[in-house]
Amino acid sequence: MLNVVGLVVILLCVFGSFLMSGGSMGVILHALPHEMLAIGGAALGAFVLGNPMTTLKKAWAGVVRVFKGNRWTEADFRDLLALLYTLLATFRKGGANAIEPHLDAPAESSIFSRYPGLLKDHELIEFICDYLRMMTVNFEDPHQLAEAMEGDMERHHHEELAPQHAIQMMADGLPAIGIVAAVLGVIKTMGSIDQPTEVLGAMIGGALVGTFLGVLLAYCLVGPIAQKLQQIIDADFKPYLIVKTAIIGHAQEQPTEVAIELARRMTPSTYAPSFQEMETALEDVKAQLNAAPA
């Protein structure tokens, strides 16, 4: 909704100021179809030419993500901390035999199934399961574990940013493509140099619409979309930092409550549950763990 509001404000202010100053929309509307064909077609063609199919698909999905907004909410972060507490406490209480069935089939696990919203994030669940599974085979050196997790996280973040970089490159190129369209308009105008002044003026005005559209699209639409997508990708990266903090804390033989508290402090401040809220959220989890057979 906020994205739509921003777009409406841009259009109203830009074209409203043009009309208030005495400008005529007729010239812009007349030039708009062929200028947009030149600019949009060239930008789209360059985008396809410069990126693999996987990036193209992710870029489209990224634009959809921008208009959907952030997926993670305060409840999601609280559920993630509760899930990590349950897994680590189960691991500490029952060892590898107790945790492995949950890691092998998360969708069928009685632990993971309590958090269906988290189960939808397959990459994050796989990340959690992979490193807990590694710990079950005595890969528990905190330093080696941290290095391995950081490498995976860096790779994942780099892959997620690829479509954002592609969209940003499109934004960076749009002003120049607008100039290309404007130059074509000038060439057309020069071919009609024998026409009356009012005709030439309209043709030159139409040519300048190309420059105007290129700059407008770059800095008021495509550029902001790329920036918003980066913010969303960075926000979606935070859960991996939380998982890493909790698992490394467990590997360092910290009490589970301490590991989860350290992970809670990695939660973005906007969504972070308070210490008391986290204690309340874990009460049922602790009761179920205490009731479970050793």
Helices and strands as residue ranges (DSSP letters): H 2-20, H 25-50, H 53-68, H 74-94, H 96-104, G 106-108, G 112-114, H 116-119, H 122-136, H 142-190, H 197-217, I 218-222, H 223-251, H 256-264, H 275-291
